[in-house]
Amino acid sequence: MVLVGATHDDKQVATGRFGALMAIDMEADGLATILIEAE
């Protein structure tokens, strides 16, 4: 479970429960592109 706070930034970075680094790119139309990099 990953909790990401809503901010005015275009991109956010969150750490997953398994240590994976996830870069979340929020698009203007509301779609989210999530890039997951497993360690």
trRosetta pair geometry for C-beta under 8 A, 3 or more apart (Angstrom, degrees):
i j d omega theta_ij theta_ji phi_ij phi_ji
1 17 6.2 57 37 -42 55 131
2 14 5.1 96 -174 136 119 140
2 15 7.8 -176 -126 83 104 33
2 16 5.5 -53 -76 -108 118 66
2 17 7.2 -128 -66 -24 73 82
2 22 6.6 -18 -133 46 165 149
3 14 7.5 -177 72 -144 38 136
4 12 5.5 109 -163 120 120 148
4 14 5.0 -85 -86 -63 99 141
4 24 6.0 -10 -124 31 165 161
5 12 7.8 -172 60 -141 64 147
7 12 6.7 133 35 -85 114 117
9 12 6.1 120 86 -69 119 77
10 25 7.1 7 148 -151 82 72
10 26 6.5 -146 -167 59 48 86
11 23 6.5 -5 -173 -177 112 95
11 24 7.0 156 -159 82 61 53
11 25 5.3 -20 -108 -105 90 69
11 26 7.4 -171 -91 19 38 76
12 23 7.7 159 84 -159 43 51
12 24 4.8 -15 66 63 91 104
12 26 7.3 40 5 -15 103 107
13 21 6.9 -11 -168 -172 103 91
13 22 7.2 154 -157 84 55 51
13 23 5.5 -24 -104 -106 80 67
13 24 7.3 -180 -88 19 28 77
14 22 5.2 -22 67 69 85 103
14 24 6.3 24 6 -10 108 119
15 19 6.9 -18 -175 -136 100 34
15 20 7.6 151 -162 74 55 42
15 21 6.3 -29 -108 -105 69 59
15 22 7.4 164 -101 22 19 84
16 19 6.7 -39 73 38 83 17
16 20 4.1 3 37 54 132 90
16 21 7.6 -122 7 -60 91 15
16 22 5.6 84 -42 -17 101 118
16 36 7.4 27 -29 -136 144 105
18 38 7.7 -17 110 -131 117 93
19 39 5.3 -56 126 21 113 131
20 36 5.4 9 161 -167 131 95
20 37 6.5 162 -168 75 80 44
20 38 4.9 -37 -110 -100 105 60
20 39 6.7 -149 -97 -5 50 80
21 36 7.6 147 79 -155 46 47
21 37 4.8 -17 63 61 95 102
21 39 7.4 86 -9 -52 92 93
22 34 5.8 -9 -170 -169 110 97
22 35 6.7 156 -155 78 56 50
22 36 5.2 -15 -102 -101 87 70
22 37 7.6 -175 -79 22 40 69
23 34 7.4 157 78 -155 48 47
23 35 4.5 -6 55 55 97 106
23 37 7.8 38 -6 -5 96 107
24 32 5.8 -15 -167 -170 96 113
24 33 7.5 150 -158 77 46 50
24 34 5.4 -11 -105 -105 74 78
24 35 7.9 -157 -71 24 33 69
25 32 6.9 147 74 -161 49 59
25 33 4.4 -15 60 60 106 100
25 34 7.7 -163 23 -73 71 34
25 35 7.4 44 -8 -8 106 102
26 30 7.8 -26 -169 -141 90 25
26 31 8.0 155 -156 86 50 40
26 32 5.5 -25 -102 -105 62 82
27 30 6.9 -32 78 41 85 22
27 31 4.6 2 42 63 127 83
27 32 7.0 -150 9 -80 83 31
27 33 6.8 76 -37 -13 104 97
